[in-house]
Amino acid sequence: MTAGSVERIAHYRILRRVGRGGMGIVYLAEDERDGRSVALKVIREVETGGPEGAPHVVEARRRFDREAEILRSLLHVNVVSFFEIGEEDGTPYLAMEYLDGVPITQLSGRPYTETLPLLIQAAHGMEYLASRGIVHRDLSPDNVFVVESGGERLVKLLDFGVAKLFEAPTGLESLTATGFFLGKVAYGSPEQLGLLGHGAALDWRSDVYSLGLVFYQVLSGRRPFEGKVPVEYIAAHLNVPAPPAAAPPGMPALPMDLVRLVSQMLEKRREDRPQSYREIVDRLVGVLRAAGTEPAAPAGPGREAPTGGVEAPTGPTALVAASSSSRKRGRRAILLAGRPGVLRSVAAVGALAALVLVLAWLGRGPAGPAVPAASPAPPPAAAAPSAAGGPLRILSTPWATVRSITSEADGGRLPLPDGASTPLLIDPVPAGSYRVVLSCPALGGREVERQVTVAAREGGALAEAFLPPDRLAEMLR
């Protein structure tokens, strides 16, 4: 069955295609049993042709099954409804509520008293997800939909193919089977883009940051950061404080309590963000009441609203990468085992060109790419390398395990942290020539050995693309 010829899947009559991504296709379909309109998601057929395609298919099925597992456990008025999962002639399908609406940012720039009730609904929905231990991980305007229901606007959260239970261990090395950041970089949290140590869990507070970006855009009519390439967003989310949200010209000014809430949601350190969705809801409701508007009652059919705040899971979290905000923020590092050094995580972006851009950004320090935001503070200066060497940067797409780094001069191996993987920065490394062995789990453990030279003061860099650029780009669509 091909996307262009399909007319029926099981008891669903295909009406038209409404969406297509790198791993799936969504159709508007009619359930022939009762005439109900549904959104029918199927895994997109992929031309494998070799071992490189297999991880893509496996990842697509894994995300498909995960979305079905999560949706079938949810019942909330602000979450898209699940109908069924099945398989027809080898094609798995997922039927869910069809939403005839618009992304929430289609209402951007309107008076805050008009959009605040929608933000409250979105926060209610996220509170419900967090109470179920679910991290969405792909929160963006496209996944916060506004539909008309009984003459009222209703917010629906959707697209849980990337969502994950946050008790499962995560980190940059386990975001996906292919090692790529899943989601939209413009709405990614600092944790998703590199501000987590290996073994630290991505939790619901990552979604708070992404939700803050959506709030900012709805209230201000623009995003806090704009970039032309992914690395500019990465640099901004990791290092640049968001300018305060402000209403568009001609609209009522945003109350300071609302501005402060959005700014807090966009803190780089998750510990500095609101510590429950209940707090966010209560503060939004307070702003709305102060404006003379009473929010709608949260109870309703299909709604299950938590009664208390959702607390963050406890446990050590290593935050790596620097923040340029002065208040509450500071430079942190992980020491490499057995030697002074720094391990930093940076985002792995898909295509080879983006990989090179990230590498260039890492090497430029304070002179990195400009991020068109309101007077961003300059990133802090990089730690000075030792006179005998400099930093060694290793990046790859997909992510890879760093098996060993061996000096060609004396055969000695550099000490590596447990589970060392790309992206990796070791600083300082003695000047000299080194052999680096990388292994890519997403491609069946494929190993490569590369040579890299570390120069005094300047250091060295290795960027490895296990797949050609067109294949990388395809995996990110």
C-alpha positions in Angstrom: 0.0 0.0 0.0 1.3 3.4 -0.9 0.4 6.9 0.4 -0.8 7.9 -3.1 -3.1 4.9 -3.7 -4.6 4.0 -0.3 -8.4 4.3 -0.2 -9.3 2.3 2.9 -7.6 0.9 6.0 -9.6 -1.6 7.9 -13.0 -0.1 8.5 -11.8 3.5 7.8 -12.4 5.1 4.4 -9.6 7.5 3.6 -10.9 11.0 2.7 -7.7 12.9 2.3 -4.2 13.3 3.6 -3.8 16.0 6.2 -0.2 15.6 7.3 3.1 13.9 6.5 6.3 13.7 8.4 9.5 11.8 8.3 8.0 8.8 10.0 4.3 8.9 9.5 1.3 10.1 7.5 -2.0 11.3 9.0 -5.3 11.0 7.0 -8.7 12.4 7.6 -10.8 9.2 7.5 -14.4 8.1 8.1 -15.2 5.3 10.4 -17.6 3.3 8.3 -19.2 1.7 11.4 -20.7 5.0 12.7 -19.7 7.7 10.2 -17.4 9.4 12.7 -14.5 11.5 11.3 -11.1 10.4 12.7 -7.5 11.3 12.3 -5.8 8.1 11.1 -2.1 7.9 11.6 0.0 5.2 9.8 3.7 4.6 9.5 5.1 6.0 6.3 6.6 3.4 4.0 10.4 3.8 3.9 12.7 2.5 1.2 15.3 0.7 3.3 17.5 -0.7 0.7 20.2 -1.5 3.2 21.1 -1.4 6.9 20.9 2.3 7.2 17.1 2.3 6.7 16.3 -0.3 9.3 16.8 2.0 12.4 14.5 4.5 10.8 11.7 1.9 10.5 12.3 0.5 13.9 12.3 4.0 15.4 9.0 4.9 13.6 7.3 1.8 14.9 8.7 2.4 18.4 7.3 6.0 18.4 4.0 4.8 16.9 3.5 2.2 19.6 4.6 4.6 22.3 2.0 7.2 21.2 -0.7 4.6 21.2 0.3 3.3 24.7 0.3 6.8 26.1 -3.0 8.0 24.4 -5.0 5.0 25.5 -4.2 5.8 29.1 -5.3 9.4 29.0 -8.7 11.0 29.4 -8.7 14.7 29.7 -10.7 17.4 27.9 -7.5 19.2 26.9 -5.8 16.1 25.4 -6.7 14.6 22.0 -8.9 11.5 22.4 -7.7 8.0 21.5 -10.0 5.6 19.6 -8.1 2.5 18.7 -4.9 0.9 17.4 -4.8 -1.9 14.8 -3.0 -3.4 11.9 -4.3 -4.1 8.3 -2.2 -6.0 5.7 0.9 -5.3 7.7 0.2 -1.6 8.1 -0.3 -0.4 11.7 -2.7 2.4 12.2 -3.8 4.6 15.1 -7.2 6.3 15.1 -7.8 9.4 17.2 -10.0 12.4 17.5 -9.9 14.6 14.4 -9.4 18.2 15.3 -10.6 20.9 12.9 -8.8 23.9 14.4 -5.6 26.0 14.3 -2.3 26.1 16.2 -2.6 28.3 19.3 -0.2 30.9 17.8 -2.8 31.7 15.1 -4.2 33.8 18.0 -0.9 35.5 18.8 -0.8 39.2 19.5 -4.4 39.5 20.6 -5.3 41.1 23.9 -4.0 39.0 26.7 -7.4 38.8 28.4 -8.6 37.0 25.2 -5.7 34.5 25.0 -5.1 33.9 28.7 -8.0 31.4 29.1 -6.4 29.3 26.4 -3.0 29.4 28.1 -4.8 28.3 31.3 -6.3 25.3 29.5 -2.9 24.4 28.0 -1.4 24.5 31.5 -4.3 22.3 32.8 -3.6 19.7 30.1 0.2 19.7 30.8 -0.5 19.4 34.5 -2.6 16.3 33.8 0.2 14.8 31.7 2.8 15.5 34.3 0.6 13.9 37.0 0.7 10.8 34.8 4.5 10.9 34.6 4.6 11.9 31.0 7.1 14.3 29.4 5.8 15.5 26.0 9.2 16.5 24.6 7.8 18.1 21.4 5.6 20.9 22.7 5.2 23.6 20.1 2.4 25.6 18.7 1.6 22.8 16.2 0.9 20.5 19.1 -1.2 23.0 21.1 -4.4 23.1 19.0 -7.4 25.4 19.4 -10.8 24.1 18.3 -14.4 25.5 18.5 -16.6 23.4 20.8 -20.1 24.5 21.6 -19.3 28.1 20.8 -16.3 28.1 23.1 -12.6 27.8 22.3 -11.0 24.5 23.5 -7.3 23.7 23.7 -6.2 20.2 22.7 -2.7 18.8 23.3 -1.6 16.3 20.6 1.2 14.4 19.0 2.7 12.1 21.6 5.0 10.2 19.3 8.0 11.7 21.1 6.5 11.7 24.6 8.1 9.5 27.3 7.5 8.5 30.9 10.1 10.6 32.8 11.0 7.9 35.2 12.9 6.2 32.4 16.5 7.3 32.2 17.2 9.8 29.5 20.0 12.0 28.3 21.3 13.2 24.9 22.4 9.7 24.3 19.0 8.2 24.7 16.6 10.8 23.3 15.9 8.5 20.3 17.1 5.3 18.8 18.9 7.3 16.1 20.4 9.7 18.6 18.8 12.9 17.2 17.0 15.5 19.2 13.3 14.9 18.4 11.2 18.0 18.3 11.5 21.5 17.0 14.8 23.2 17.9 13.0 26.6 18.1 10.9 25.2 21.0 13.5 22.9 22.6 14.5 23.2 26.2 18.1 23.8 27.4 17.9 20.2 28.8 17.0 18.8 25.4 19.6 20.8 23.6 22.5 19.9 25.9 22.0 21.1 29.5 21.9 17.7 31.0 24.6 15.4 32.2 24.8 11.8 31.1 22.4 9.7 33.1 20.2 12.7 34.2 16.6 12.3 33.5 14.6 14.7 31.2 11.6 15.5 33.3 8.3 17.6 33.1 10.2 20.8 33.7 11.6 20.6 30.2 8.0 20.9 29.0 7.6 24.0 31.2 10.3 25.8 29.2 8.7 24.8 25.9 5.3 25.9 27.1 6.9 29.2 28.2 8.1 29.7 24.6 4.5 29.1 23.3 3.1 31.4 26.0 5.6 34.1 25.0 4.7 33.9 21.3 1.0 34.0 22.0 1.3 37.0 24.2 4.0 38.9 22.3 3.2 38.0 18.7 6.8 36.8 18.2 9.2 34.3 19.6 11.9 35.4 22.1 14.6 34.1 19.8 14.8 33.9 16.1 17.5 32.2 14.0 18.2 31.2 10.5 19.9 27.9 11.3 19.4 25.4 14.2 22.6 26.3 15.9 21.4 29.9 16.5 18.5 28.6 18.4 20.7 26.2 20.3 23.0 29.0 21.3 20.1 31.2 22.4 18.4 28.5 24.5 21.6 27.5 26.2 23.1 31.0 26.8 20.9 34.0 26.0 18.3 35.3 28.5 14.9 35.8 27.0 13.8 39.4 26.8 10.7 40.2 28.8 7.5 39.4 27.0 5.7 42.5 25.8 2.3 43.0 24.0 2.4 44.0 20.4 1.9 47.7 19.5 -1.7 48.8 20.0 -2.5 46.0 22.5 -3.0 46.4 26.3 0.2 46.1 28.2 1.0 42.8 29.8 0.7 42.8 33.6 4.0 42.4 35.3 2.9 39.3 37.2 2.3 37.7 33.8 5.6 38.9 32.4 7.4 37.5 35.4 5.7 34.1 35.2 6.7 33.7 31.5 10.3 34.8 32.3 10.5 32.3 35.1 9.2 29.5 32.8 12.1 30.4 30.4 14.8 30.1 33.0 17.8 28.1 31.8 18.1 26.0 34.9 15.0 23.9 35.5 15.3 24.4 39.2 14.6 28.1 38.7 11.3 27.5 36.9 7.9 27.2 38.5 8.0 23.9 40.4 4.5 22.7 39.5 1.9 23.3 36.8 -0.5 24.0 39.6 1.6 27.1 40.4 1.5 28.2 36.7 -2.3 27.7 36.6 -2.9 29.6 39.8 -0.7 32.5 38.7 -2.4 32.7 35.3 -5.8 32.6 37.0 -4.7 35.4 39.4 -3.7 37.6 36.4 -7.0 37.0 34.7 -9.0 37.8 37.9 -7.0 41.0 38.4 -8.1 42.0 34.9 -11.8 41.6 36.0 -12.4 38.3 34.2 -13.4 35.1 35.9 -11.8 31.9 34.4 -14.1 29.1 33.2 -14.6 26.3 35.7 -12.0 23.5 35.1 -14.5 20.7 35.5 -16.2 19.1 32.5 -16.9 15.9 30.5 -13.7 13.8 30.0 -11.7 16.0 32.3 -9.6 14.6 35.1 -7.9 17.5 36.8 -5.2 16.9 39.4 -5.9 18.6 42.7 -2.4 19.4 43.7 0.9 20.5 42.3 3.1 18.0 40.4 6.4 17.8 42.2 9.7 17.2 40.3 11.4 13.8 40.8 14.3 14.0 43.1 17.9 13.0 42.3 21.1 14.5 41.3 21.2 16.4 38.0 24.4 17.5 36.5 23.9 20.7 34.5 26.6 21.3 31.9 27.0 24.3 29.7 27.3 27.9 30.7 24.5 30.4 31.1 25.0 34.1 30.6 22.3 35.3 33.0 23.7 36.8 36.1 20.9 36.0 38.6 21.0 32.5 40.2 23.0 31.1 37.3 26.6 30.0 37.2 29.1 28.0 35.2 29.0 24.3 36.1 31.1 21.4 34.8 31.5 17.7 35.1 35.1 16.6 35.9 36.5 13.9 33.8 37.5 10.8 35.8 41.1 11.0 36.9 42.0 14.4 35.4 40.9 18.1 35.4 38.6 18.7 32.5 35.2 19.6 31.3 32.5 17.5 29.6 30.0 19.6 27.9 26.9 18.5 26.0 25.8 20.4 22.9 23.0 19.5 20.6 23.4 17.1 17.8 21.6 18.6 14.8 20.7 16.5 11.8 22.3 17.5 8.5 26.1 17.6 7.9 26.0 21.3 7.3 24.4 21.9 10.7 27.0 19.6 12.3 29.7 21.8 10.9 27.9 24.9 12.1 27.8 23.6 15.6 31.4 22.7 15.5 32.3 26.2 14.3 30.1 27.7 17.0 32.0 25.7 19.7 35.3 26.9 18.4 34.4 30.6 18.2 33.5 31.2 21.9 32.3 34.7 22.5 32.3 35.5 18.8 29.8 32.8 18.0 26.8 33.2 15.7 24.6 36.2 16.3 21.1 35.4 17.7 18.7 38.2 16.7 17.3 38.7 20.2 17.0 41.9 22.3 20.5 42.8 23.3 21.6 39.3 24.4 24.4 39.2 26.9 27.7 37.8 25.5 28.5 34.1 26.4 31.1 33.7 29.1 34.7 33.3 28.0 35.8 29.7 27.6 38.2 28.3 30.1 41.8 28.9 29.1 43.5 25.8 27.8 46.8 24.7 29.2 50.0 25.9 27.5 50.7 22.3 26.5 47.5 21.7 24.7 43.9 22.7 24.1 40.3 21.5 23.9 39.3 18.4 21.9 35.8 18.5 20.5 34.1 15.4 19.1 30.7 15.5 17.4 28.8 12.9 15.4 25.5 12.3 13.7 23.9 10.1 14.8 25.3 10.1 18.4 28.1 7.6 19.0 29.9 6.0 21.9 33.5 7.2 22.3 35.3 3.9 22.7 38.8 5.3 23.0 41.1 8.2 22.4 44.7 7.0 22.0 47.9 9.1 21.7 49.9 8.2 18.6 53.0 9.4 20.3 53.1 7.0 23.2 50.0 4.8 22.9 48.5 6.1 26.1 44.8 6.5 26.3 43.0 9.6 27.5 40.7 8.8 30.5 37.1 9.0 29.6 33.9 9.3 31.8 31.7 6.2 32.0 29.5 5.9 29.0 31.3 8.7 27.1 29.4 9.6 24.0 29.1 12.4 21.5 28.8 15.4 21.7 31.9 15.5 23.8 34.4 18.3 24.8 37.6 17.5 26.8 39.6 20.4 27.9 42.5 20.5 28.1 44.1 17.7 26.1 47.9 17.6 25.6 49.0 18.7 22.1 49.6 15.8 19.7 48.0 13.4 17.3 45.3 11.0 18.5 43.3 8.0 17.2 39.6 8.3 18.1 37.4 5.2 17.9 33.6 5.8 17.7 30.8 3.3 17.7 27.3 4.1 16.5 24.6 2.1 18.2 21.8 3.3 15.8 23.7 1.6 12.9 24.3 -1.7 14.6 27.4 -0.7 16.4 29.3 0.4 13.3 32.8 1.5 14.3 35.1 4.1 12.7 38.6 5.1 13.6 39.6 8.6 12.9 42.8 10.7 13.4 42.7 14.1 15.0 45.4 16.6 15.9 45.3 18.7 19.0 47.4 21.9 18.6 48.7 24.0 21.5 46.1 26.6 22.5 43.9 26.0 19.4 43.0 22.4 20.3 41.4 20.0 17.8 38.0 18.9 16.5 36.5 15.8 15.0 33.1 15.8 13.2 31.9 12.4 12.0 28.8 11.9 9.9 27.9 8.2 9.9 25.3 8.9 7.2 25.3 11.1 4.1 23.7 14.5 4.4 20.6 13.6 2.4 19.9 10.6 4.7 20.4 12.7 7.8 18.0 15.3 6.5 15.4 12.7 5.7 15.6 11.3 9.2 14.9 14.8 10.6 11.9 15.6 8.4 
